[in-house]
Amino acid sequence: MPAPTTPAPAAPAPAGRPARSRRARILAVCAVPVVALLASVPFVPLPFSVAQPGSTVDVLGSHEGKQVIEIEGASARKTTGQLRMTTIVVTGPRVDVDLGDVISGWTRTDRAVMPHDAVYPVGDSDEEVDAHNQAEMKKSQDSATDAARRYLHRSPGELKIGLSLGDVGGPSAGLLFTLGIIDKVDGDGRGGELTGGRIISGTGTIDADGTVGEVGGVPLKTQAARRDGATIFLVPKAECSAAKANLPKGLQLVPVEKLQDAVKSLRALASGDENNVPTC
């Protein structure tokens, strides 16, 4: 019967190899979920909204087949210039914005990334957002007509004003509404047009006392204004710095704090007295 044999002892492993091998296996195992997480990041919805330049509308003209400003109690003057209110377009309250959208928004001058809650503070349904925007537009129109009547020294009984801007919402057309009413009723007060025949654009809320308030998306609105032919942009004075960011060539910024500031600047432009027109 053959004698049993004893296996030869295994050669000792080099010092340190078992520890390194275990560590490598641990790191490899841990890396799998990390890689999977990083791979999924571009598709994870983020709490942001992305905005871009929207349409502009001449408040002295018509929109969707209807005059934007209708006057009763005074003869509406014919105008050749334009007063274009500006808008921005924002991703909807239920639209998912991922990392790729955010990076693109940060790197493009015609896009802006904003916190979702700052854009939609009233809820996440389209119905809630639309109702809020239309309510803000109604308040803006009421303030604009009040401010225009005060400037023109006309009572509601003497001067009836109708404003219509279709489905456009929000409060930022207030200043342009007021200037449009004044131009249609009184022009520049000297027989000419308040616009001087130019394409004027701008943005800003307005109170009944003529105070012009800040709005959002000004750098995008200046791009929309220049795209549609404007050479002058009326901006709330507090937002001059924002308006100068990526300002399109050929667009002059005119800061405004009160309705009287805007009228005075437009009168000066209409008469060629540009030295008396403030700039940002």
Stockholm file with secondary structure:
# STOCKHOLM 1.0

chainA/1-280         MPAPTTPAPAAPAPAGRPARSRRARILAVCAVPVVALLASVPFVPLPFSVAQPGSTVDVLGSHEGKQVIEIEGASARKTTGQLRMTTIVVTGPRVDVDLGDVISGWTRTDRAVMPHDAVYPVGDSDEEVDAHNQAEMKKSQDSATDAARRYLHRSPGELKIGLSLGDVGGPSAGLLFTLGIIDKVDGDGRGGELTGGRIISGTGTIDADGTVGEVGGVPLKTQAARRDGATIFLVPKAECSAAKANLPKGLQLVPVEKLQDAVKSLRALASGDENNVPTC
#=GR chainA/1-280 SS CCCCCCCCCCCCCCTTHHHHHHHHHHHHHHHHHHHHHHHHGGGSCBSEEEEEEEEEEETTSEETTEESEEEESSCCCCCCSEEEEEEEEECCTTCCBCHHHHHHHHHCTTCEEEEHHHHCTTCSSHHHHHHHHHHHHHHHHHHHHHHHHHHHTCCTTTCEEEECCTTCCSSTTHHHHHHHHHHHHTTTSSSSCTTTTSEEEECCEECTTCBEECCSCHHHHHHHHHHTTCSEEEEEGGGHHHHHTTCCTTCEEEEESBHHHHHHHHHHHHTTCGGGSCCC
#=GC SS_cons         CCCCCCCCCCCCCCTTHHHHHHHHHHHHHHHHHHHHHHHHGGGSCBSEEEEEEEEEEETTSEETTEESEEEESSCCCCCCSEEEEEEEEECCTTCCBCHHHHHHHHHCTTCEEEEHHHHCTTCSSHHHHHHHHHHHHHHHHHHHHHHHHHHHTCCTTTCEEEECCTTCCSSTTHHHHHHHHHHHHTTTSSSSCTTTTSEEEECCEECTTCBEECCSCHHHHHHHHHHTTCSEEEEEGGGHHHHHTTCCTTCEEEEESBHHHHHHHHHHHHTTCGGGSCCC
//
